[in-house]
Amino acid sequence: MTIVGIGLRNAWRNKIRAVLTLIGVAVAVIAFLFLRTILSAWTTGADNAAKDRLATRHKVTFVMSLPLRYVDHIRTIPGVKAASYANWFGAKNPNAEDQFFATIAVDSKTFLDVSDETVVPPDQKEHWLGDRRGAIIGDHLAKQFGWKVGDKVTLEGSIYPGDWEFVIDGIYTAARRSVDRSTFFFHWDYMNESLSAAQKDRVGWVMTRIDDPSHAADIAKRIDDSFADQETQTLTMSERAMNTSFLGMFSAILKAMNYVSIVILVIMGLILGNTIAMGVRERTHEYGVLRAIGFKPKHLVAFILGEAVLIGAIGGLVGVLVAVPFINQGVGRYLEENMSGFFPYFRVAPHDAILAGLLALGLAALVAAIPAYQASKLNTIDALRRVG
Amino acid sequence: MIPVAYNVRSLFVRKATTIATVLGVALVVFVLAASQMLAQGIRRTMGNSGDAESAIVLRKGSDAELSSNLENNLVSLIKAAPGVKVGEGGAPIASGEIVVVIAPQLVDQPGQVANVLVRGVAAEVYALRPQVHIVEGHAAKPGTNEVVIGKRIRGKFTGIDLGSTFELNKNRPATVVGVFESGGSSFESEVWGDVDTVRAAFGRNGIVSSVTVRLLSAANYDVFAAEVEHDKQLGLKVQRESDYYEKQSEGTSKFISFLGSAIVFFFSVGAMIGAAITMYAAVANRRREIGTLRALGFSGGQVLVSFLLEAVLLALLGGAVGVVASLSMMWVEFTMMNFATWSEVVFNFVPTVKIIVTALLAGGLMGVLGGFLPAVRAARTSPLVAMRD
């Protein structure tokens, strides 16, 4: 009989305990994977940000905008290939005021070239470019409100008060995971022409494509330096840095979730350790017999560790097998479709799944080490004398 | 009934197993209590900012001050509306305020910035918000570039500390002359300056974000709101200040509660399984004792109650450890973004009797659920078979 066979037999001797332990490990693995996936979904925007893109905003506050003329100036800076600009519009659907989605006024002539991960069918793009009130929306947003190409929609402005009428000209999908598929894009000119003189010709931020990602820092500095003497100064950073700084605002939550995922491992260890220690204690007498008929302490260690690793491995496997479809097909799909703004991509990362399985296995070996060590140090006579 | 002392002594026999189970339950109760305490802290912080006897006026369609713009001439119109309390000097107690967000450098993470809310306030603000007290230094003089800061952001950002100067915007310095507290509210994470200074610094002359007024009493709200919202052309929206801040905290505290509950759900499954394993082992190990008890005349029901009690005791012990540990979170400050203002607010973990009792009960419940099946098995033990072992 092999070690695996003995481990299986031993683990299965107390069926209730074996099943409970497996469930415990599996649940811990599911919880762990769930948290890891929230964390990776949260950072996916930063991780998948385009490397050849910079963003420029007002230096002091994102609440304030930049003069439109800055855009043309940025285009002349060496290393800049293309630039587009946008404003946060902040409108709501009056029929569903509590459902948040992003509304952004973009420079339509350049937007799709700079933001090349936003994919619109060519005919819809053509039509949108020629339609003053046209808008293109993400496929998740279209599904959420049941909007179709050709629909007339009215949004209620908050930063720019009033009712704004749009026509849905196109529905975009994403070529990259980081893209929020529930945004409402429309022509910046349509917004600008309706504003008062004081508000006119201001842009919220400028997106820039650069020729060489390795020069990003230099080009960003060049942009900021060129506005240093102006009344309004700029802050330029890579798209990744901008996404990361946004995440920084949630860093306390992210940190807390990281701690919690460690606590889950501790709970898993407690359950496993408890089970192994109990089994060893109950079998003290048997270990005495085994020693008496010639088995060495290392054999006892192998039996105990083998049993623990087996339970950990099976529990981990079950956990991963349940968690992956549950998260990818169930929760993840729901979140992607309904909360695309926060979680554009909510899937278990393969390396997290492998990590979870290995952790279950490793933790089992770790917590079994103490009972195994104690068993190996047993005095044969004492062990034989022990009952129960 | 079988004496409880029997169960207590039994728990002490197997120390390692008992400790492992207690720790498992303690961790669950800790996370449950801590997440509820944080949600409570968020509600308390935002709730303390708003006063039911004050009303805030925003641009219709705006959810928050940050996206609201009102022309300056509306301020005097709103102040003159019926229901507004008049101060000792004869002026209405009201503050037309401008709100902007700046991103100063963090002291403890060089090179990193975080958003801070800057509020330009009127001179009457201290009468309007009596909970605000200057605890160090003095109030900012109107018409100067002096500002006061909330005590929670003191020393967190470069230049934002008592006596130092920082730039609101380019060539717009502000000097910190005082530190204020306001009963733990979100104002304590803000910078307050003179309204004219702040809006001049950001090129927003002639505009305010909101107007907050003190009412004669909470009952005068309807009269005031009706008058201000009467002229639809003005496009104004009135809310009780308390409602406004409550709504702001809603999303964040719900989010924390939800996250906490989801985690607690998974955790409690683990803890219940731990309790069940321990109790099954206890029952199996004590078959002869159980047989003896039954032979002595204790009924199956009494054995069931006894073992259930033991499980609950075990779980309550864990609950107590978890609650005590969670109370230590009172000294932890949690900095998080307020979704409504995009700026950081410092929150505390606030324990309440309700949270503590609920967490303890949840721990006990885990004992009941985890211990039930093992207890049934104990109760079903046949005295004859058990004693023959």
Contacts between the chains, C-beta under 8 A, distances in Angstrom:
chain1	res1	chain2	res2	distance
A	14	B	280	7.9
A	14	B	284	7.8
A	16	B	280	5.7
A	17	B	277	5.6
A	17	B	280	6.1
A	17	B	281	7.3
A	20	B	273	5.0
A	20	B	276	5.6
A	20	B	277	5.3
A	20	B	280	7.6
A	21	B	273	7.4
A	21	B	277	6.7
A	23	B	269	7.7
A	23	B	273	5.9
A	24	B	269	7.6
A	24	B	270	5.4
A	24	B	273	4.0
A	24	B	274	6.9
A	24	B	277	7.8
A	27	B	266	6.0
A	27	B	269	4.7
A	27	B	270	5.7
A	27	B	273	7.5
A	28	B	266	7.5
A	28	B	270	5.6
A	30	B	266	6.9
A	31	B	263	7.1
A	31	B	266	3.5
A	31	B	267	7.2
A	31	B	270	7.8
A	34	B	262	7.7
A	34	B	266	7.4
A	35	B	263	7.5
A	59	B	170	7.5
A	60	B	102	5.2
A	60	B	103	6.7
A	60	B	167	7.9
A	60	B	168	7.4
A	60	B	169	5.1
A	60	B	170	7.5
A	61	B	100	5.6
A	61	B	101	5.1
A	61	B	102	5.1
A	61	B	103	6.5
A	61	B	169	8.0
A	61	B	202	7.4
A	62	B	101	6.8
A	62	B	103	7.5
A	62	B	115	7.8
A	62	B	342	7.3
A	63	B	66	6.5
A	63	B	100	5.3
A	63	B	101	5.3
A	64	B	100	7.4
A	64	B	202	6.2
A	64	B	203	7.8
A	90	B	67	5.7
A	92	B	61	7.7
A	156	B	61	5.5
A	157	B	61	6.3
A	158	B	59	7.8
A	158	B	61	4.8
A	158	B	62	4.8
A	158	B	63	6.6
A	158	B	67	4.7
A	158	B	68	7.9
A	159	B	62	7.6
A	159	B	67	4.7
A	159	B	69	7.8
A	161	B	59	5.9
A	161	B	60	6.9
A	161	B	61	5.3
A	161	B	62	7.8
A	161	B	235	6.2
A	231	B	170	6.9
A	232	B	170	7.7
A	233	B	170	5.7
A	245	B	112	7.7
A	245	B	113	6.9
A	248	B	112	6.5
A	248	B	114	6.9
A	249	B	114	7.0
A	249	B	115	6.9
A	249	B	336	7.6
A	249	B	337	3.8
A	249	B	342	7.6
A	249	B	344	6.5
A	250	B	336	7.1
A	250	B	337	6.2
A	252	B	334	5.4
A	252	B	335	5.4
A	252	B	336	5.1
A	253	B	256	8.0
A	253	B	259	7.7
A	253	B	336	6.4
A	257	B	259	7.7
A	260	B	31	6.7
A	260	B	263	5.6
A	263	B	27	5.7
A	263	B	31	7.0
A	263	B	267	7.7
A	264	B	266	7.2
A	264	B	267	7.2
A	264	B	270	7.7
A	266	B	27	6.8
A	267	B	24	5.6
A	267	B	27	5.8
A	267	B	28	7.9
A	267	B	267	6.4
A	267	B	270	4.5
A	267	B	271	7.0
A	267	B	274	7.6
A	268	B	270	7.0
A	270	B	20	4.8
A	270	B	21	7.7
A	270	B	23	5.9
A	270	B	24	4.9
A	270	B	274	6.2
A	271	B	24	7.0
A	271	B	270	6.2
A	271	B	273	6.1
A	271	B	274	5.1
A	271	B	277	7.0
A	273	B	20	6.2
A	274	B	17	5.8
A	274	B	20	4.6
A	274	B	21	6.9
A	274	B	274	6.2
A	274	B	277	5.8
A	274	B	278	6.6
A	275	B	277	6.0
A	277	B	16	6.1
A	277	B	17	6.9
A	277	B	20	7.9
A	278	B	17	6.6
A	278	B	277	7.3
A	278	B	281	5.0
A	282	B	285	7.9
A	388	B	285	6.7
